[in-house]
Amino acid sequence: MNRGMYSSFINNEMYRNCEKEWVVELEKYHRYWYDLVVNPDDVAEYFDTRKLVVNHLKRIKKEVEEHLEKRFVYFICSRERVRFNTKKKPSYNPFTKNTKIYLLVGEHGAKRSIKCKFVDVNTQMICNPDLTLTEKYITIKDSTGHLTTYPIHDFLEQTNIPLGIDSRVEYVGYTKNPHTRPTNGSHTGLSDVLYKIAEEKRDSLIYFNVFKVLSHVKNNDKLVNFTIPNSMTNEIDVELEGQILEKCFIFYFDSMNQTRNKENEYSELEKSLVKLSNENKIKSIHISYEFEHPNEYGMFSSSKVTPCISHVFTVCKSGDGVEIKDGSSIFEQLV
């Protein structure tokens, strides 16, 4: 079915009169380390990491808009500081073919080590590559002499070696333009949060999220049961969709660092929920936030929420205002 067919479907009287629920799941995410923006020449003077990040985010925006227009809901997160220990060279065990790499973790640089295997992209064989380390970057030389450089957080995410560290959500926002917000330096919330993170000597990571938003209808009396993407019907305008999702996550994570305009945002969420209910018969929003391929960089927490790889919750209007409940009857049925 094309978008026009979906749009005509939502004008159907039966659809309009049925009570509905929103079902929201993570479609894709993109993460970058804010240090790459503020210290763009740490690798080398000719290597501008800020430009690389901004260009990458431009490509992401273009890819999303080529399919359907969406808003990005972003998390500004703090994470326990991790650096390569440059005072200890990596070691290779020829029997296990493991390479041991040494790390410094936390504000006080607790010594840790990880073991990983490197596979040469040309031979597809486990190898002992030439490694060059700085505190923040690892450069790997393959069998042809080609060099590949990774920031430490990209390297740790790709190797998927657990260190027992989570990403603490400090601030939630939304944007149409991920390459300019929050990277352009004029974001007051970002400035406030980054100052506090720097004081704690933690790393700052920003996650851009794109969500699938589905309108779910189930009416046993009329034998109706179907699910329709909001992006195909535009039943709820994309800007309002982004605002609602942003505020659902703001009040789910409820970070103590995001106090600016909290009362106004609560009022706006409450009004949006009333609008969804009265005009579209959408009575609740069920949200599941989890990476398709779980890893430790998908372990989120906040000052109010304990670390977890999966965050499932329900948002709805109640007599007392906005109710946010852990869990979801819809996602429980899917498990």
Solvent accessible surface area in square Angstrom, and as a share of the most:
residue,aa,sasa,rsa
1,M,139,0.62
2,N,91,0.46
3,R,100,0.36
4,G,50,0.48
5,M,98,0.44
6,Y,42,0.16
7,S,38,0.25
8,S,71,0.46
9,F,65,0.27
10,I,25,0.13
11,N,95,0.49
12,N,66,0.34
13,E,112,0.50
14,M,75,0.34
15,Y,2,0.01
16,R,123,0.45
17,N,79,0.40
18,C,3,0.02
19,E,110,0.49
20,K,2,0.01
21,E,50,0.22
22,W,1,0.00
23,V,9,0.05
24,V,0,0.00
25,E,56,0.25
26,L,24,0.12
27,E,84,0.38
28,K,75,0.32
29,Y,57,0.22
30,H,40,0.18
31,R,34,0.12
32,Y,14,0.05
33,W,5,0.02
34,Y,23,0.09
35,D,20,0.10
36,L,14,0.07
37,V,10,0.06
38,V,82,0.47
39,N,53,0.27
40,P,38,0.24
41,D,80,0.41
42,D,63,0.33
43,V,48,0.28
44,A,25,0.19
45,E,164,0.73
46,Y,192,0.73
47,F,68,0.28
48,D,65,0.34
49,T,6,0.03
50,R,88,0.32
51,K,125,0.53
52,L,97,0.48
53,V,13,0.08
54,V,20,0.11
55,N,51,0.26
56,H,81,0.36
57,L,3,0.02
58,K,99,0.42
59,R,134,0.49
60,I,4,0.02
61,K,38,0.16
62,K,131,0.55
63,E,87,0.39
64,V,10,0.06
65,E,71,0.32
66,E,117,0.52
67,H,149,0.66
68,L,47,0.23
69,E,75,0.34
70,K,17,0.07
71,R,27,0.10
72,F,2,0.01
73,V,1,0.00
74,Y,1,0.00
75,F,0,0.00
76,I,0,0.00
77,C,0,0.00
78,S,0,0.00
79,R,4,0.01
80,E,67,0.30
81,R,80,0.29
82,V,1,0.01
83,R,15,0.06
84,F,0,0.00
85,N,7,0.04
86,T,70,0.41
87,K,190,0.81
88,K,92,0.39
89,K,175,0.74
90,P,40,0.25
91,S,52,0.34
92,Y,68,0.26
93,N,64,0.33
94,P,87,0.54
95,F,186,0.78
96,T,66,0.38
97,K,88,0.37
98,N,34,0.17
99,T,3,0.02
100,K,61,0.26
101,I,0,0.00
102,Y,36,0.14
103,L,0,0.00
104,L,49,0.24
105,V,10,0.06
106,G,7,0.07
107,E,94,0.42
108,H,172,0.77
109,G,23,0.22
110,A,61,0.47
111,K,159,0.67
112,R,94,0.34
113,S,53,0.34
114,I,5,0.03
115,K,121,0.51
116,C,12,0.07
117,K,101,0.43
118,F,20,0.08
119,V,81,0.46
120,D,9,0.05
121,V,107,0.61
122,N,80,0.41
123,T,77,0.45
124,Q,127,0.56
125,M,127,0.57
126,I,67,0.34
127,C,33,0.20
128,N,89,0.46
129,P,17,0.10
130,D,83,0.43
131,L,30,0.15
132,T,83,0.48
133,L,30,0.15
134,T,69,0.40
135,E,81,0.36
136,K,37,0.16
137,Y,9,0.03
138,I,0,0.00
139,T,26,0.15
140,I,28,0.14
141,K,82,0.35
142,D,27,0.14
143,S,79,0.51
144,T,99,0.58
145,G,38,0.37
146,H,115,0.51
147,L,104,0.52
148,T,51,0.29
149,T,42,0.25
150,Y,57,0.22
151,P,18,0.11
152,I,0,0.00
153,H,0,0.00
154,D,39,0.20
155,F,7,0.03
156,L,6,0.03
157,E,28,0.12
158,Q,123,0.55
159,T,41,0.24
160,N,84,0.43
161,I,36,0.18
162,P,100,0.63
163,L,18,0.09
164,G,73,0.70
165,I,10,0.05
166,D,34,0.17
167,S,0,0.00
168,R,61,0.22
169,V,1,0.01
170,E,6,0.03
171,Y,32,0.12
172,V,2,0.01
173,G,3,0.03
174,Y,44,0.17
175,T,10,0.06
176,K,82,0.35
177,N,52,0.27
178,P,0,0.00
179,H,32,0.14
180,T,54,0.32
181,R,96,0.35
182,P,0,0.00
183,T,5,0.03
184,N,82,0.42
185,G,56,0.54
186,S,86,0.56
187,H,3,0.01
188,T,72,0.42
189,G,7,0.07
190,L,3,0.02
191,S,59,0.38
192,D,51,0.26
193,V,0,0.00
194,L,29,0.15
195,Y,150,0.57
196,K,86,0.36
197,I,2,0.01
198,A,65,0.51
199,E,116,0.52
200,E,81,0.36
201,K,109,0.46
202,R,55,0.20
203,D,7,0.04
204,S,14,0.09
205,L,0,0.00
206,I,0,0.00
207,Y,0,0.00
208,F,1,0.00
209,N,0,0.00
210,V,3,0.02
211,F,4,0.02
212,K,82,0.35
213,V,3,0.02
214,L,39,0.19
215,S,3,0.02
216,H,36,0.16
217,V,0,0.00
218,K,113,0.48
219,N,37,0.19
220,N,113,0.58
221,D,140,0.72
222,K,108,0.46
223,L,166,0.82
224,V,13,0.07
225,N,98,0.50
226,F,44,0.18
227,T,62,0.36
228,I,8,0.04
229,P,36,0.22
230,N,6,0.03
231,S,21,0.14
232,M,39,0.18
233,T,10,0.06
234,N,74,0.38
235,E,36,0.16
236,I,5,0.03
237,D,74,0.38
238,V,25,0.14
239,E,62,0.28
240,L,30,0.15
241,E,7,0.03
242,G,2,0.02
243,Q,61,0.27
244,I,1,0.00
245,L,4,0.02
246,E,18,0.08
247,K,14,0.06
248,C,0,0.00
249,F,0,0.00
250,I,2,0.01
251,F,31,0.13
252,Y,25,0.09
253,F,1,0.01
254,D,44,0.23
255,S,4,0.03
256,M,128,0.57
257,N,29,0.15
258,Q,6,0.03
259,T,94,0.55
260,R,129,0.47
261,N,88,0.45
262,K,39,0.17
263,E,152,0.68
264,N,92,0.47
265,E,28,0.12
266,Y,78,0.30
267,S,44,0.28
268,E,85,0.38
269,L,0,0.00
270,E,48,0.21
271,K,142,0.60
272,S,16,0.10
273,L,8,0.04
274,V,55,0.32
275,K,83,0.35
276,L,1,0.00
277,S,23,0.15
278,N,112,0.57
279,E,118,0.53
280,N,24,0.12
281,K,70,0.30
282,I,3,0.02
283,K,82,0.35
284,S,14,0.09
285,I,0,0.00
286,H,5,0.02
287,I,0,0.00
288,S,17,0.11
289,Y,2,0.01
290,E,68,0.31
291,F,7,0.03
292,E,151,0.68
293,H,143,0.64
294,P,69,0.43
295,N,20,0.10
296,E,27,0.12
297,Y,8,0.03
298,G,3,0.03
299,M,57,0.25
300,F,0,0.00
301,S,5,0.03
302,S,11,0.07
303,S,47,0.30
304,K,129,0.55
305,V,26,0.15
306,T,107,0.62
307,P,76,0.48
308,C,53,0.32
309,I,55,0.28
310,S,33,0.22
311,H,4,0.02
312,V,43,0.24
313,F,0,0.00
314,T,7,0.04
315,V,0,0.00
316,C,19,0.11
317,K,74,0.31
318,S,33,0.21
319,G,87,0.83
320,D,144,0.75
321,G,3,0.03
322,V,22,0.13
323,E,68,0.30
324,I,54,0.28
325,K,91,0.39
326,D,127,0.66
327,G,25,0.24
328,S,4,0.03
329,S,64,0.41
330,I,17,0.09
331,F,17,0.07
332,E,115,0.52
333,Q,136,0.60
334,L,126,0.63
335,V,165,0.95
